[in-house]
Structures are given as structure tokens and as C-alpha cells.
């Protein structure tokens, strides 16, 4: 095993790799509980007509399986200490834009995820992925990331009760004296303190402490005993294979935009994560990542597996930097992380104590981290600032990631051409301009 992963070359040991794998798992374990809560639209009482709520238990199992499979492929095939799981932002787009906003059944949405994963594999194998990534201007990539961060944070504030509906002003401050809202505020404060102190896994530990506080105060019903903490994994039967049986429903303009959005966000989420982790670990050579196609294949294959069993797009996690910081340098780190995701399958009863109020602080903190991309946008160039701002602002204001991307991608060619910079625009951007204009015409 040590020869396979080249421990000697990287100056590492089994113990160091194990601790790195555990550190990565703890840093991203929150997704096991946040993802089912998000996809099941916890906190949303009324769903669109004809749309049912996805089974949380099945999503929990699907999340663990997708994370374990993707991370295992990354470790054994690409040999990088990078973990994967259903992505934050992508799950919010799936639940709040596709299902809640468009009224598309979750089964059809899973078919869209499956289609994006299959396309991603083709683009990775053929090398077209690099060309597409290069066609999208860096400022729009940053704007999308920041906009998703604000959107996720807004959902967190809504689920916590800190922000609520207002007929007069659309939104207003909620009742801060309500027990569930106070619990979320406690979770935000604790999570911020842990993150500010640099504690790896601060988001996960914040959720643990918030759940405990909820049980102590009687806001959350505690498990009766050990039997309600450890059990067999929930069945994936309610979601398994739905993506295949509903695949014929994806051939519409609306679903085309959905699939393009899945592809777009996953493209840059994965690319950014791979570069960030590889740079920290010292893997980059001549500004290129060795075995990049293998790492991208792991990402796309995990998305296909995840869609098949019942979860949104799986992607590489920036929390992998926590494991790298703990000394992880080989794929064995990922193998260990995958093992912990498999072990986590037997702790599904904890879903009952991880309520929407408990996961809300995690959404808000992740939103803060993603919004950091704002600082790198060229705000002093008006032709760049306009599409970037519209992309960012439209996501939370229209409650739709796809709408934000569409508006930004429509305005970018317009402002650039009027500024006399039309030659800088890649032909793919003009194609996307047409697609998104048709998207709004279709909605109308």
C-alpha cells in the first residue's frame, strides 16, 4: 500500500495520512445532514402543485455513498488527497430553483444531474472541458461563486427565522425571541467562534453543539438511547434509479438551462478546488496539475453515481485543504475519508436532531466563505461590474441561481461590445447569450 501511494516520495506515513483523512472528514461531515435537509426543502411548508418531497433518509444514504465512491476514485485512481461530496450551492440550486422555483419534480431534477454528469465525463475525456472553462471570463466565474454564497446565506437566514416574509417590504427581521430562532443564533455565534479560532471542522462541531443545546433546552427531541443513534443505513429505494426512469423528461428548454447550470457551477467549483488544494500541497508543476483528467473523471463519475442513487451534483471539496494542512499528501488520505463516509451510514438517526435551525448556521457560514470571491472582481471596469453585479444580486433577489447566471451572461456581451471589447468575447459566450435569451422568452 505504501508503495502504491508512494509514501516515501512524499515523506509521509500511515499515521499522518490517517489523521489527514479524519481531519478532512470532520471538516466536511456537515454535508451528511445539510444535504438531506436542503434537498427535502426543510422549512418550506408548501411545495408546487404536482411536486412531492424527496425522502430525507434516502438522500442521507445517497450523500454518503456518492461521497465515499467519489473520494475513493479520487484516492485510488487520481491519487490525490481530495475528498468529494454533493456540493453546496449545487444542492441549493437543485432544491430551491429547480424544484421549488420551476416546479420540476425531484425525479426529473435527478435526471438533469445524471445528464450533466454524463456530459461532464465526455467533456473530460475529450479535453473539451478546458476550452469551455477558458471561454468564460474569470470575473463572471467569481461573480457566480459569490452570488451562490449570498443565495445560500439567504436560505440560512430564512430557515433560521432571522429573516421572514413581509407583504410590505418582501422581507423583514423575524422574531428574535422565538426559541428555534434563538437556537440558530446560538449556532451562528458558536460556529463563527470556532471558525475564527481556526478549528478544523468548525462548521461540523458548531452543528453538534447547536443540536446539543437544542436538546438541553427542549427545542429538539433527544434520541431515547444508543439504538436511536446507530442503526442500519436508510434504504435508497425511494430515490434509486429515478434519474434513469425520468431521463426522457429532460429534453426541454427549461431543463437545458438547468443542465447547463449544473455543468457550469460544477466546472468551476471543481477547477477552483483542485487548484487550491494542489497548490497548498505543492502538486502544481509549471502551473499545471498532473493527472488532472483523472481528478476530473473522479468528480464526474461521482456525479453519475450520486444521481443514480438519489442526490444532487457531487464535486470536490475545498475542505480537503484541512487534511492537506494536517499532512495529507497521497490518495491514501482520500481512502481514509471515504471509509469514514461509509461508517457514517450507520448514524442516520441523528438526522432527527439536526433540524433546519441547526443546519441554518452552516449555510450562513458557507455563504460567508463563498462570498470572499467578491474581492477579486474588477469593479473599476464598468463593463465588467454590471454583469458581475447583476449575476450576484439576482440570485438571492430572484431566489434562483439559474436566473442570476442567465442575466449576467446576457449583459456581459452587451456591455463588452458597447465598450469596444467585442473581440475579447469567446464565441461560446455568444452561444450562451442566445440560449439564455431564449430561456427568458420561454419563461414569459
WONORFEN-V283014 format. One record per residue. N is the residue number from 0. RES is the residue in one letter. OMEGA is omega in whole degrees, 0 to 359 (NA if undefined). Layout:
# WONORFEN-V283014
n=<N	N>
res=<RES	RES>
omega=<OMEGA	OMEGA>
This chain:
# WONORFEN-V283014
n=<0	1	2	3	4	5	6	7	8	9	10	11	12	13	14	15	16	17	18	19	20	21	22	23	24	25	26	27	28	29	30	31	32	33	34	35	36	37	38	39	40	41	42	43	44	45	46	47	48	49	50	51	52	53	54	55	56	57	58	59	60	61	62	63	64	65	66	67	68	69	70	71	72	73	74	75	76	77	78	79	80	81	82	83	84	85	86	87	88	89	90	91	92	93	94	95	96	97	98	99	100	101	102	103	104	105	106	107	108	109	110	111	112	113	114	115	116	117	118	119	120	121	122	123	124	125	126	127	128	129	130	131	132	133	134	135	136	137	138	139	140	141	142	143	144	145	146	147	148	149	150	151	152	153	154	155	156	157	158	159	160	161	162	163	164	165	166	167	168	169	170	171	172	173	174	175	176	177	178	179	180	181	182	183	184	185	186	187	188	189	190	191	192	193	194	195	196	197	198	199	200	201	202	203	204	205	206	207	208	209	210	211	212	213	214	215	216	217	218	219	220	221	222	223	224	225	226	227	228	229	230	231	232	233	234	235	236	237	238	239	240	241	242	243	244	245	246	247	248	249	250	251	252	253	254	255	256	257	258	259	260	261	262	263	264	265	266	267	268	269	270	271	272	273	274	275	276	277	278	279	280	281	282	283	284	285	286	287	288	289	290	291	292	293	294	295	296	297	298	299	300	301	302	303	304	305	306	307	308	309	310	311	312	313	314	315	316	317	318	319	320	321	322	323	324	325	326	327	328	329	330	331	332	333	334	335	336	337	338	339	340	341	342	343	344	345	346	347	348	349	350	351	352	353	354	355	356	357	358	359	360	361	362	363	364	365	366	367	368	369	370	371	372	373	374	375	376	377	378	379	380	381	382	383	384	385	386	387	388	389	390	391	392	393	394	395	396	397	398	399	400	401	402	403	404	405	406	407	408	409	410	411	412	413	414	415	416	417	418	419	420	421	422	423	424	425	426	427	428	429	430	431	432	433	434	435	436	437	438	439	440	441	442	443>
res=<X	X	X	X	X	X	X	X	X	X	X	X	X	X	X	X	X	X	X	X	X	X	X	X	X	X	X	X	X	X	X	X	X	X	X	X	X	X	X	X	X	X	X	X	X	X	X	X	X	X	X	X	X	X	X	X	X	X	X	X	X	X	X	X	X	X	X	X	X	X	X	X	X	X	X	X	X	X	X	X	X	X	X	X	X	X	X	X	X	X	X	X	X	X	X	X	X	X	X	X	X	X	X	X	X	X	X	X	X	X	X	X	X	X	X	X	X	X	X	X	X	X	X	X	X	X	X	X	X	X	X	X	X	X	X	X	X	X	X	X	X	X	X	X	X	X	X	X	X	X	X	X	X	X	X	X	X	X	X	X	X	X	X	X	X	X	X	X	X	X	X	X	X	X	X	X	X	X	X	X	X	X	X	X	X	X	X	X	X	X	X	X	X	X	X	X	X	X	X	X	X	X	X	X	X	X	X	X	X	X	X	X	X	X	X	X	X	X	X	X	X	X	X	X	X	X	X	X	X	X	X	X	X	X	X	X	X	X	X	X	X	X	X	X	X	X	X	X	X	X	X	X	X	X	X	X	X	X	X	X	X	X	X	X	X	X	X	X	X	X	X	X	X	X	X	X	X	X	X	X	X	X	X	X	X	X	X	X	X	X	X	X	X	X	X	X	X	X	X	X	X	X	X	X	X	X	X	X	X	X	X	X	X	X	X	X	X	X	X	X	X	X	X	X	X	X	X	X	X	X	X	X	X	X	X	X	X	X	X	X	X	X	X	X	X	X	X	X	X	X	X	X	X	X	X	X	X	X	X	X	X	X	X	X	X	X	X	X	X	X	X	X	X	X	X	X	X	X	X	X	X	X	X	X	X	X	X	X	X	X	X	X	X	X	X	X	X	X	X	X	X	X	X	X	X	X	X	X	X	X	X	X	X	X	X	X	X	X	X	X	X	X	X	X	X	X	X	X	X	X	X	X	X	X	X	X	X	X	X	X	X	X	X	X>
omega=<181	177	180	181	176	179	184	180	182	177	183	182	177	182	180	180	179	180	178	179	177	180	178	180	181	181	183	182	180	183	179	182	180	183	177	179	181	183	179	178	175	181	177	186	186	179	178	181	179	181	177	182	180	183	184	180	179	179	177	180	179	179	180	181	180	179	182	182	181	181	179	177	178	182	185	184	179	178	176	178	184	181	180	176	175	189	171	185	176	177	177	177	178	188	191	179	186	184	184	184	182	182	179	179	182	178	178	178	176	177	176	177	179	179	180	179	179	177	180	179	180	180	180	182	183	181	180	184	181	181	181	179	181	182	181	181	184	183	178	176	180	181	179	179	180	179	177	177	178	180	179	180	179	177	178	178	180	181	181	184	179	176	180	182	175	179	183	186	182	177	177	178	181	179	184	178	180	183	180	179	177	178	178	178	176	180	178	181	180	181	178	179	181	179	180	178	177	182	177	182	182	180	180	180	177	177	179	181	179	177	178	179	178	179	180	183	179	179	179	179	182	174	183	182	184	181	179	176	180	178	175	182	177	180	175	181	182	183	187	176	181	180	181	183	180	184	181	183	186	187	176	178	181	181	175	177	178	181	178	179	175	181	185	183	180	177	190	174	180	182	180	180	181	180	182	181	181	179	179	183	179	182	185	178	183	179	178	180	176	178	182	181	178	179	179	177	178	180	183	178	179	177	178	179	181	179	181	182	173	175	182	187	178	184	178	186	179	177	176	178	177	178	177	178	179	175	181	182	183	179	179	175	179	178	179	179	178	179	179	176	176	178	182	179	186	180	181	179	179	176	183	181	177	185	179	179	180	181	181	178	178	178	181	180	177	177	178	182	182	181	180	179	181	186	185	179	181	184	181	176	187	182	176	184	183	179	179	180	180	178	184	186	185	183	178	185	178	181	184	176	182	180	178	178	182	181	180	183	174	183	183	179	182	182	181	179	180	177	181	182	183	181	180	184	179	179	179	180	176	177	179	176	180	181	184	173	177	179	181	176	179	179	180	NA>
